[in-house]
Amino acid sequence: MTDHNFFSFFGFPLKEGDIETAFSGTNNAIITESAARKYFPDEDPIGQIVTEVQSESLLR
């Protein structure tokens, strides 16, 4: 968990999406490129839903 200052402080660029709106909601998440490829191999990960169940990520 972090807040909007994390990316500006450390200077990590986003490959996709908008840093200004990335933290606009309480249910927003930023994932790594490798996680996006793993969980959404043939899809755009933006707008997808990830649900955590007993420490395992499941997709709906």
PLY file of the C-alpha trace (Angstrom):
ply
format ascii 1.0
element vertex 60
property float x
property float y
property float z
element edge 59
property int vertex1
property int vertex2
end_header
0.00 0.00 0.00
1.19 3.49 -0.77
-0.10 6.91 -1.70
0.16 9.13 -4.76
3.57 10.53 -3.72
5.31 7.16 -4.13
5.71 7.35 -7.90
6.75 11.00 -8.01
9.21 10.52 -5.14
10.91 7.45 -6.63
10.40 8.45 -10.25
8.94 5.14 -11.46
7.17 5.70 -14.77
3.88 4.01 -15.60
3.85 2.02 -18.82
0.06 2.37 -19.10
-2.55 4.47 -17.36
-2.51 7.89 -15.75
-0.61 8.55 -12.53
-3.00 11.42 -11.75
-5.99 9.05 -11.54
-4.25 5.83 -10.45
-4.98 6.54 -6.79
-8.35 8.22 -7.28
-10.35 5.35 -5.75
-9.95 3.07 -2.77
-10.12 -0.05 -4.93
-7.49 0.95 -7.48
-4.29 -1.01 -7.91
-1.06 -0.64 -9.83
0.57 -3.90 -10.89
3.92 -4.70 -12.45
4.26 -5.48 -16.12
5.12 -9.11 -15.27
1.96 -9.43 -13.15
-0.10 -7.96 -15.99
1.33 -10.54 -18.41
0.72 -13.36 -15.91
-2.87 -12.54 -15.00
-4.01 -10.89 -18.25
-1.88 -12.51 -20.98
-4.05 -11.53 -23.94
-5.92 -8.56 -22.47
-5.43 -4.95 -21.52
-5.05 -5.08 -17.70
-6.50 -1.59 -17.20
-10.00 -1.84 -15.76
-9.74 -5.54 -14.93
-10.73 -6.95 -11.54
-8.39 -8.90 -9.26
-9.83 -10.55 -6.17
-7.65 -11.82 -3.34
-8.89 -14.96 -1.59
-6.79 -16.50 1.19
-3.60 -14.91 -0.18
-4.21 -16.25 -3.70
-5.14 -13.88 -6.48
-8.16 -15.01 -8.47
-9.64 -13.27 -11.48
-13.33 -12.74 -12.08
0 1
1 2
2 3
3 4
4 5
5 6
6 7
7 8
8 9
9 10
10 11
11 12
12 13
13 14
14 15
15 16
16 17
17 18
18 19
19 20
20 21
21 22
22 23
23 24
24 25
25 26
26 27
27 28
28 29
29 30
30 31
31 32
32 33
33 34
34 35
35 36
36 37
37 38
38 39
39 40
40 41
41 42
42 43
43 44
44 45
45 46
46 47
47 48
48 49
49 50
50 51
51 52
52 53
53 54
54 55
55 56
56 57
57 58
58 59
